[in-house]
Amino acid sequence: MSGYELELLTEMLHQYSPSGEEAALGEHLKKELEKNGFEVRFDGAGNVIGTRGKGSPTLLLAGHMDTVPGKLAVRVEGDNLYGRGAVDAKAPLASMIIGASRVQEPKGSMIIACLVDEEGSGRGIRQLIKDALQVDYAIFGEPSHSWNVTIGYKGGIHLMLECTTSAAHSSAPWLSDNAIEKTYEYWELIKKVKFKGEKPESRFYSVTSCLTRLNGGGSSSMIPSRCEAEIDMRIPPQISSDAILQELQKILGELNKSSPKTELKVKSLGTVTAYEADPRSLLVRALTYSIRKTCQKTPTLLKKTGTGDMNELGSTMKIPMVSYGPGDSHLDHTTDEHVSISEYLSSIKVYEEAIPRLFDLHNSQTSR
């Protein structure tokens, strides 16, 4: 085991960096990138941007520095390294930094972006989009295990549902609809809706919904006359958020007609576009070849039900992109967060193999 590989990741874990507090870690990574031959700057959001190499193609390697709140003791137990961010996503970021640094005389350009605020509002990735970086390929550092590649993330729509009814005394519940009950009635209908184009048997190609907040009622002697609910819906690539909202508003309109003294409204508080990569792209081919060679395993191309920075970039840049990195994503945000050291070391070797191979494949294709 190289002392530097473990030393870099351990120091990153000791640097507590919840969203909004990434500055100290950013300064540390700036120095590390400079030591490894990168030209480094901070952008307007506080992202650390390192560049190395020249010419085409340009590969973006993007990982986030921030974590969810909650300190965890940094320790090694056997092959496991524990700490906040060990999986999400400091090990993936460290592996791409070291792997890219070890590529000798790259036949293209590499941009490493150490991003802020991925766990927050996405300020870091939005700054990259605003700055309009010109790149041909992108890899996002997120846990997939070192032997898998993530090629898809579902999109989402965050809904606010509001219900208002006439006020009445709770001793006469027949006088008015109960806003909480009507809100929940609509929620039950939402769960049963099958949207055109979805595949209910697939977790990735189906629409799923989760009631995340319910707020209503007041005095114990009054029938609740107002209720608000927030709903998180996850959407596959083949269905648009507009189609989801239109269908739900149609159902809501029918409910309002049947209960004229009750008003239900639904609106979108924000959307995220789904992303699915072409599994035949040069990027996927380079990574899967390198995984087979390094890990001696046949990689699985994963399609995840969550969202990430890849969704944001994928909605604005029509280039091949994937997510890759060591770690088990089921440990994200948990108090047991840890990464296998041997898996982390394997992912570094995958980058060492995959980046030159991608450049060779690209240059071979463009020279024809």
HELIX and SHEET records of a PDB file:
HELIX    1   1 GLY A    3  HIS A   14  1                                  12    
HELIX    2   2 ALA A   23  LYS A   35  1                                  13    
HELIX    3   3 ALA A   86  LYS A   90  3                                   5    
HELIX    4   4 ALA A   91  SER A  101  1                                  11    
HELIX    5   5 ARG A  123  ASP A  131  1                                   9    
HELIX    6   6 PRO A  173  LEU A  175  5                                   3    
HELIX    7   7 ALA A  179  LYS A  192  1                                  14    
HELIX    8   8 SER A  241  SER A  258  1                                  18    
HELIX    9   9 LEU A  282  CYS A  295  1                                  14    
HELIX   10  10 ASP A  309  GLY A  314  1                                   6    
HELIX   11  11 SER A  329  LEU A  331  5                                   3    
HELIX   12  12 ILE A  341  THR A  366  1                                  26    
SHEET    1   A 6 GLU A  39  PHE A  42  0                                        
SHEET    2   A 6 VAL A  48  GLY A  53 -1                                        
SHEET    3   A 6 SER A 109  LEU A 115 -1                                        
SHEET    4   A 6 THR A  58  HIS A  64  1                                        
SHEET    5   A 6 TYR A 137  GLY A 141  1                                        
SHEET    6   A 6 MET A 321  TYR A 324  1                                        
SHEET    1   B 3 ARG A  75  GLU A  77  0                                        
SHEET    2   B 3 ASN A  80  TYR A  82 -1                                        
SHEET    3   B 3 HIS A 338  SER A 340 -1                                        
SHEET    1   C 3 TYR A 275  GLU A 276  0                                        
SHEET    2   C 3 ASN A 148  TYR A 153 -1                                        
SHEET    3   C 3 THR A 300  LYS A 304  1                                        
SHEET    1   D 4 THR A 208  GLY A 216  0                                        
SHEET    2   D 4 ARG A 226  ILE A 235 -1                                        
SHEET    3   D 4 GLY A 155  THR A 164 -1                                        
SHEET    4   D 4 GLU A 263  VAL A 272 -1                                        
END                                                                             
